[in-house]
Structures are given as structure tokens and as C-alpha cells.
Amino acid sequence: MSTPQAALDTILARITAARKTAIAPAPFTTLIAVSKTHGEDHIRPLLEAGHRVFGENRVQEARAKWPALKADYPDIRLHLIGPLQSNKAREAVELFDTIHTLDRPKLADALKSEMDRANKNLDLFIQVNTGEESQKAGVAPAAAERFIATAREAFGASLKGLMCIPPADEEPSPHFAMLKKLAREHGLPWLSMGMSGDFETAIKFGATHVRVGSALFGARDYG
Ligand SMILES: *Cc1c(COP(=O)(O)O)cnc(C)c1O
């Protein structure tokens, strides 16, 4: 494995190249460095290299890792990319700047009241279960229109876009295309799609946020 700095440079260069060859790239593509399972020793080198946007998939893990890092780097932006339980909404609002996994009315209610309470407006993505996989979170495509309307009423301009995780064993392009179409139909400007294995494809379909873990940090060890 190369140094973290070199890995970051490589991914940023690949993002730039993919945007150049895309027919209709988004106005910007933000790299979310997915640091789940990795400790400070892996994260600090990226901070020292100037990167500030990170993703975690669990509230508890984020709470253990990030307050100390944020004290040293106040301009860190943290994205929650994993499923959120309503009873963790308060903590999520405290810790994160953006949530990618809004997918049901009960969670929308909890986030709305915690955002109002903290007087903090997080940016929100609705997760769409484009592959209709029973084990996966996200609103079903057929129910997306209605839920987008509900969320827009609650959150207004804080509702920014849509997020998907295509089925692991399928060609991702049709899923990215579906998400893009849905977002366009509903006037949502942001698209969170693309991971280590497929972020260049996602950029072709207009990804504004790519979530890259293993290509940056190496393989995860779940112990
Ligand atoms: C872990 C994770 C990623 C990053 O996956 P890699 O394949 O390691 O890049 C992206 N999105 C979500 C939702 C994840 O949970």
C-alpha cells in the first residue's frame, strides 16, 4: 500500500479525469473519505494532506473518533452514510454535517425535531433502494416520489439529493441512471453514488458526492 497522501492524490486525480471525460458531469464532485473501522493513525495523514470531508457509517464509532479530531481541525465535514435509528437522531445531529440515509417518515420526524432543537440545519440525502434488496435500507423506488414530497415539506432546501448503493453483484450503471432521473424529476441537485469500485462510473452519471473507503485506506479489518 502506498502512503495515505499518495492514495489521496491518486483518487483525486481519478475523479478529475472521470469528470473530464464525462458528457454531463455534475458542477462539482466531492470526495468523501470513508474512514469506518480506521483509527486516528489512518485518518490524521489525510487531514495533514489537507482533506476535510469524511464519512462514517455508525454513530457510535463516529462519536468515539471524531470529537478529538474536530478539536484539532474545526473545518472537518462529517457525513453519515450508514443507517440511522430514530433514537440516535440527536447524537447524529450533534456529530454530523450531512446525512445520506434518510429513508422513512419516523426518521424524518426525529431529525426534524432534533435539527430544530439544536438550531442546526444538516444537509440531507434520501437513500433509495434502487435494487429493491430486502436486506438494504432505503425507500423503494415506487415510494420515492411520495417520500421526497414529505421530506421536502419538512426540510425545505436542506433536502439536497438522493443516495444509492447498487447491489454488489450487478452492473451499477442502471442504478446510477435511475437515481439521476429521479433526482432530476424532483429538482434535487445532489447525487451521492459511487464507491471504490465504481466511482468513475458514478461520475459519468453526475455524482456530486462519491464515497470512497478501501481505495483510500486499504482493506478494512472488522476484527
Ligand atoms: C463502506 C461504505 C462505502 C465505501 O466502500 P468502499 O468500497 O470501501 O469504497 C461507501 N458507501 C457506504 C454506504 C459504505 O457503507
The ligand as an ORCA input file, in Angstrom:
! r2SCAN-3c Opt
* xyz 0 1
  C     -18.256      1.383      3.411
  C     -19.107      2.221      2.534
  C     -18.563      2.869      1.411
  C     -17.112      2.735      0.976
  O     -16.912      1.496      0.393
  P     -15.532      1.140     -0.372
  O     -15.926      0.061     -1.298
  O     -14.577      0.716      0.688
  O     -15.097      2.364     -1.067
  C     -19.412      3.657      0.651
  N     -20.711      3.821      0.973
  C     -21.262      3.220      2.040
  C     -22.702      3.428      2.330
  C     -20.485      2.392      2.851
  O     -21.053      1.803      3.909
*
